[in-house]
Amino acid sequence: MRRLLPDPGETSIDELLDGYHPFESPPAGRPFVGANMITTLDGRASIQGRSKDLGSEVDSEFLVKLRRRFDAVMVGAGTIRAERYGRIVRDADARAKRERIGLSPDPLAVIISGRLDLPFDAPIFTCGAGEVLIFTSSDQPVPETATPTRVKQVNGPIAIEKVLGHLRNECGIRAVLCEGGPQLFGQLEAADAVDDLFLTISPELVGGEPSPRILEGTLTEPRRKRLEELLEHDGELFARYRPRR
Ligand SMILES: NC(=O)c1ccc[n+]([C@@H]2O[C@H](COP(=O)([O-])OP(=O)(O)OC[C@H]3O[C@@H](n4cnc5c(N)ncnc54)[C@H](OP(=O)(O)O)[C@@H]3O)[C@@H](O)[C@H]2O)c1
């Protein structure tokens, strides 16, 4: 892997993430928020309804290792429906390493769902490990799941600022990684609550099929970012953007 910015040279994912401790610096009233997204060259966020096949093995490795640095991993219902999901940190050594840097072995899995139309047969609910917290405006009961699952029922629309406040103040979450999808990412950006955006640019054009962009929803104005870091592997670009606050 080549680092193009800030100091050109060879690097690795481990070197890159070594010492990345977002949980050490939560802003007031909410967790530190990282977002990890992938786009094609023509701005698409999925192929045939999924994002899994957009990235290379290096991108998957980056995703897996980035998760190890956060107290919680958050996704929207659309992403759970499309990608399903299993245990967030599957590797036992990685869970032990998390504990050594002051994190719980398993990150809290946070799901935002209006309708509670979730795949309760997906491994994340059936594996029995870790914990899931669902924010929903539905009053439907949640089926019994092997993985401990809590529900925070919200009256009316779910405001992302309130979700973040709840995670920080009621759950002690210091850093949360949002893995999408586009609607949830859009709400976080609209709230100006993304502290680190890890964006993979896949070197391919996918064309025609309907597919979202990485951000769906409305921003009151264009949000210009500062490029903090840029890496390259086999034509795939890995950028880290920070806000210009
Ligand atoms: N390229 C990438 O980096 C990336 C990352 C993740 C996903 N994806 C792709 O994106 C697609 C899914 O897109 P998406 O925008 O639907 O994903 P999403 O943001 O994960 O899910 C949107 C859904 O989440 C629920 N939701 C989100 N915010 C809410 C709120 N404030 N209040 C209530 N409900 C809320 C709603 O579901 P309900 O009301 O129906 O429960 C909404 O329809 C899939 O094809 C997936 O593969 C791409």
Ligand as a Chemical Component Dictionary entry (heavy atoms), coordinates in Angstrom:
data_LIG
# 
_chem_comp.id                   LIG 
_chem_comp.type                 NON-POLYMER 
_chem_comp.pdbx_formal_charge   0 
_chem_comp.three_letter_code    LIG 
# 
loop_
_chem_comp_atom.comp_id 
_chem_comp_atom.atom_id 
_chem_comp_atom.alt_atom_id 
_chem_comp_atom.type_symbol 
_chem_comp_atom.charge 
_chem_comp_atom.model_Cartn_x 
_chem_comp_atom.model_Cartn_y 
_chem_comp_atom.model_Cartn_z 
_chem_comp_atom.pdbx_ordinal 
LIG N1  N1  N 0  -21.189 2.316  -0.669 1  
LIG C1  C1  C 0  -21.274 2.255  0.636  2  
LIG O1  O1  O 0  -20.338 2.657  1.345  3  
LIG C2  C2  C 0  -22.506 1.675  1.283  4  
LIG C3  C3  C 0  -22.551 1.540  2.674  5  
LIG C4  C4  C 0  -23.705 0.985  3.237  6  
LIG C5  C5  C 0  -24.761 0.596  2.431  7  
LIG N2  N2  N 1  -24.662 0.742  1.089  8  
LIG C6  C6  C 0  -25.766 0.350  0.203  9  
LIG O2  O2  O 0  -26.800 1.302  0.361  10 
LIG C7  C7  C 0  -28.054 0.679  0.071  11 
LIG C8  C8  C 0  -29.023 1.002  1.178  12 
LIG O3  O3  O 0  -29.224 2.394  1.180  13 
LIG P1  P1  P 0  -30.071 3.132  2.288  14 
LIG O4  O4  O 0  -29.867 4.594  2.147  15 
LIG O5  O5  O -1 -31.444 2.579  2.287  16 
LIG O6  O6  O 0  -29.349 2.598  3.602  17 
LIG P2  P2  P 0  -29.470 3.014  5.128  18 
LIG O7  O7  O 0  -29.146 4.450  5.350  19 
LIG O8  O8  O 0  -28.651 1.986  5.827  20 
LIG O9  O9  O 0  -30.973 2.704  5.509  21 
LIG C9  C9  C 0  -32.019 3.588  5.323  22 
LIG C10 C10 C 0  -33.143 3.064  6.150  23 
LIG O10 O10 O 0  -32.768 3.099  7.524  24 
LIG C11 C11 C 0  -33.849 3.532  8.309  25 
LIG N3  N3  N 0  -33.507 4.857  8.815  26 
LIG C12 C12 C 0  -32.374 5.578  8.599  27 
LIG N4  N4  N 0  -32.411 6.721  9.261  28 
LIG C13 C13 C 0  -33.599 6.755  9.898  29 
LIG C14 C14 C 0  -34.227 7.675  10.759 30 
LIG N5  N5  N 0  -33.646 8.831  11.107 31 
LIG N6  N6  N 0  -35.448 7.381  11.222 32 
LIG C15 C15 C 0  -36.049 6.215  10.914 33 
LIG N7  N7  N 0  -35.492 5.294  10.106 34 
LIG C16 C16 C 0  -34.291 5.557  9.611  35 
LIG C17 C17 C 0  -35.055 3.554  7.382  36 
LIG O11 O11 O 0  -35.496 2.211  7.331  37 
LIG P3  P3  P 0  -36.919 1.634  7.746  38 
LIG O12 O12 O 0  -37.815 2.755  8.125  39 
LIG O13 O13 O 0  -37.347 0.915  6.567  40 
LIG O14 O14 O 0  -36.638 0.744  8.902  41 
LIG C18 C18 C 0  -34.430 3.872  6.053  42 
LIG O15 O15 O 0  -35.207 3.429  4.970  43 
LIG C19 C19 C 0  -27.782 -0.793 -0.068 44 
LIG O16 O16 O 0  -27.719 -1.090 -1.446 45 
LIG C20 C20 C 0  -26.397 -0.972 0.541  46 
LIG O17 O17 O 0  -25.723 -2.030 -0.032 47 
LIG C21 C21 C 0  -23.572 1.281  0.503  48 
# 
loop_
_chem_comp_bond.comp_id 
_chem_comp_bond.atom_id_1 
_chem_comp_bond.atom_id_2 
_chem_comp_bond.value_order 
_chem_comp_bond.pdbx_ordinal 
LIG N1  C1  SING 1  
LIG C1  O1  DOUB 2  
LIG C1  C2  SING 3  
LIG C2  C3  SING 4  
LIG C2  C21 DOUB 5  
LIG C3  C4  DOUB 6  
LIG C4  C5  SING 7  
LIG C5  N2  DOUB 8  
LIG N2  C6  SING 9  
LIG N2  C21 SING 10 
LIG C6  O2  SING 11 
LIG C6  C20 SING 12 
LIG O2  C7  SING 13 
LIG C7  C8  SING 14 
LIG C7  C19 SING 15 
LIG C8  O3  SING 16 
LIG O3  P1  SING 17 
LIG P1  O4  DOUB 18 
LIG P1  O5  SING 19 
LIG P1  O6  SING 20 
LIG O6  P2  SING 21 
LIG P2  O7  DOUB 22 
LIG P2  O8  SING 23 
LIG P2  O9  SING 24 
LIG O9  C9  SING 25 
LIG C9  C10 SING 26 
LIG C10 O10 SING 27 
LIG C10 C18 SING 28 
LIG O10 C11 SING 29 
LIG C11 N3  SING 30 
LIG C11 C17 SING 31 
LIG N3  C12 SING 32 
LIG N3  C16 SING 33 
LIG C12 N4  DOUB 34 
LIG N4  C13 SING 35 
LIG C13 C14 SING 36 
LIG C13 C16 DOUB 37 
LIG C14 N5  SING 38 
LIG C14 N6  DOUB 39 
LIG N6  C15 SING 40 
LIG C15 N7  DOUB 41 
LIG N7  C16 SING 42 
LIG C17 O11 SING 43 
LIG C17 C18 SING 44 
LIG O11 P3  SING 45 
LIG P3  O12 DOUB 46 
LIG P3  O13 SING 47 
LIG P3  O14 SING 48 
LIG C18 O15 SING 49 
LIG C19 O16 SING 50 
LIG C19 C20 SING 51 
LIG C20 O17 SING 52 
# 
